[in-house]
Amino acid sequence: MPESLIAGIPVHFPFEPYPVQRAYMEKVIQCLRDGTNGVLESPTGTGKTLSLLCSSLAWIRTRQSEHQQQMIKMEKADLPGFGGGAPGGDLSELAKTVGRANNWGVPKVIYASRTHSQLTQAMRELKRTAYSNMRSVVLGSRDQLCIHPEVMREQGNSNKTNMCKLRVHSKTCSFQMRVESRKDHPDLRGPTIMDIEDLVKVGQRLKICPYFASRELVAQADITFMPYNYLLDPKARKANKIELGNTIVILDEAHNIEKICEESASVQIKSSDVAMAIEDVTHVMKVFASGESQDMGGDEPKDFTLDDLTLLKEMLLELEKAIDAVVVDNAIDGTTFPASMMYELLGKANFSYGNVATIVSLLDKLVQYLLVASQQMSIRKGGTFTMLSDLLTIVFANKEDVMSKVYASFKVHVQMEESKQGHGKQQGAKQQGGWLGKGSIAAASSSSKAAKIINFWCFNPGFGMEQLLNTQVRSVILTSGTLAPLKPLIAELAIPVAQHLENPHIVDQSQVYVKIIGTGPDRQQLISNYTNRDNPKYISSLGQTILNVSRIVPDGLLVFFPSYPMLNKCVDAWQASGLWADISGKKPIFLEPRSKDQFTSTMEEFYQAIRDSKGAVFMAVCRGKVSEGLDFADRNGRAVIITGLPFPPLKDPKVILKRRYLEANRTRENQLLSGQEWYNLDATRAVNQAIGRVIRHRNDYGAILLCDSRFKDASQVQQLSKWIRGHLGDRPQCSPFGPIVRELRQFFKNAEANMKQPDEREAEPPLETVCKTEDEPLAAIPKIKREPGSNATFKAAHETAIKVEMANSIKTWTPADYASAAGRKLGGGAAPNAMDFMSRLDSNVSSIDFNCCMDSKSGSSDLVKIHKRERSSPTPQESSSQVAKKRYKLVENIKVEPSSSQVKEAPESRADFLRELRSLVNQDEFRRFGKALLEYKNGSDESFQALMTILLEILSAPKMRYMLVGMRKYLKNEHKKEFDQRLAKL
């Protein structure tokens, strides 16, 4: 890979970096070098993730190299005159031990993003780089990683977590117990980068727990991938034992970071939760009193007494009474109280800083107990105790000495809890069938009291960020395609920032068409504000606009709505008027579903429609899954329509309180936004994210149509991403619909003529480039007579063969052979070897000897075996219509002794390798090799050339070629590519 010197650090990039990528990597390296923080914006499609990974890991690798040199100097300093028992030797060993434990002072990277799909994309990018051999690990939840069948049967992540903890505590999970003995297995610690799916597959193969195995890998990892909440939520950070001292924290897709920081410090409790917690405690007390617990089996933990339960019940009854006493003046919108009210409320029930740790511990023990008890009797699984534990942990997480800041940053909002019709509390409890139905119980212990929801909301994202900075991290880098404007973001997070960047886009002006459409084809104004969104004429005109655009835009068209209610309203109206049928007549329509299972299948159907060249329309919602993290590159997304500005709900209590907080705390010095500016910016950031789905790489092109006349307002334009503002100009205006249709048609006509069209197989593995395509029928292969008793051997060989997709296979081939053959075919490379099977297929030969690659150790050396992929045979008509194909003929088995280079492999351990090498070469050659190797370990590129000269001189003979190949693993990473090239020329 090309090497670029950026900010004094050699960075290996998959190609020559563009100026925007170089500028981005320079800022990242400056942050890491100086130990400062950065806020970097680079539009989606500019290679942001790739630049981020390459620059940060290049800096890490440079630091590692420097420390290795220091270690070599230490070892040299130990050699002369210092015996093992000398004090100096002991100190040196101690220094080395401490150094290794601290990773020699080299920082580690934590790469966090919002979702696991975004993390998977980042790991896929890492696999493409020269840093793919650096140690990495991804952290996931038990819901994603657990392979224990009984735990997986539990509903909900909380239940799975508690069941897992129980099994680990009682030592009844065999998968977890095997982790310690198999954590160093090559499959787990191998060079490959493993995402969540890979970890699960390895766990299933080794019969070990992927969840606990991944945590074993963290200590040795150079880079750890994890979701935001593992990093920003103190509870999750503690549970996952994440150490942040001297780490580099990268927060990708950080446009949501303020919201995530606020949510991680916020919590909610309902009257119904408290009521059910009281019921659960009472039930456990009854079981204890009646002695039933002895009959339930003695293996569940009961680390609490009847007195503990009695005390907890009294506290919960007091809490229920205190919540009932809260007066809610506005039953519809709720009532807001200062943050101190939450501490007063809990104080009335005797919850305080002094006893909260003890109570949280008791609640966790109760959850474990109920989890076991629920399997043998009809009882809830303790979910309400988990909620109560979360409440106490978050409320009392703030130290007593920062209470003044807490009171300024938090508010308590009390709402009325909606109730379902039931016959009293007991009936409700029976109907709900578990703690997940917590909302169905509305009545507290006194039926005359209305049930309430107590919200403890944080409005200062700097609170969560401050906790992160206090962990002594080296650098925090916030990056996204849509961070602008940067100043308000930095002000809200209250983070000291040394490096800023707002990158332009990587694409040319001719690759993007951006217009504001203020009126539809019928000249009806397009504006999705509160007063106009119910207007039937507006909804009809918007549908007509989408219909006309769908006729022009090739392949995929994305349409984003401000909210789900607006999407549903439009769909209903268009279906009634017939517009829906008109649009779907041009392209099939897909709607963004809310459930996870439906979402995956819907996306696959959409991509299939694109592959089938039908084109498709995907209607989704701003801030939804589609707008945030999905890639609609090339044909998947040729245009995006934004139907309105997705403002937060104006009368939502949380929105009102956020605006009030900003107005109350805004000063000239802190540069906080006003409440109205924040409100507008929240909508525009969501729009910027949705727009970013379309242009995904340097050669992509697409149209962006803003179908709301409010986009022409200066206040809205200024908050759009910098690269979009460049396309709209200084004074953007709404364009008439007629000229837009002509311009749009011309834009796609020019783009299709001038731009490189995507290759359908570009992203496919190289294996497929050397295989027959689906439309080429295979020649009929005669059945081969097998020797008696060879059925088991044949079956085993067949099972091995089908693992190599779309290819014939014989025993000694591996997918690596296919890949290298593909690379030779695609890249030119060395002249093909006449004995290479792939080369024989390429050349004009009349027969191929399948026996020349047989394993001499196989018991069936006289047996020809051919296994072909499963597929339906072509019909006679199809066969006859095909043009003449190359024919392959099976010949008699000619026994060919395989050369040693084909069957031998160099020894794995260094000592065995040197021992075998000494036996193969003479004393003088071995001495020269040893000298060159020592110089290479301590030297530069010249010493590598000298080593290569000696290696090629003494190991180039065919019988010793395997030792030359084995030498590769002892080379430095930067020299392996040249080694492979020189080896290929032999």
Order of alpha helices (4+ residues) and beta strands (2+ residues): beta-beta-alpha-beta-alpha-alpha-beta-alpha-beta-alpha-alpha-alpha-alpha-alpha-alpha-alpha-alpha-beta-alpha-alpha-beta-alpha-beta-alpha-alpha-beta-alpha-alpha-alpha-alpha-beta-alpha-beta-alpha-beta-alpha-beta-beta-alpha-beta-alpha-alpha-beta-alpha-beta-alpha-beta-alpha-alpha-beta-alpha-alpha-alpha-alpha-alpha-alpha-alpha-alpha-alpha-alpha-alpha-alpha-alpha
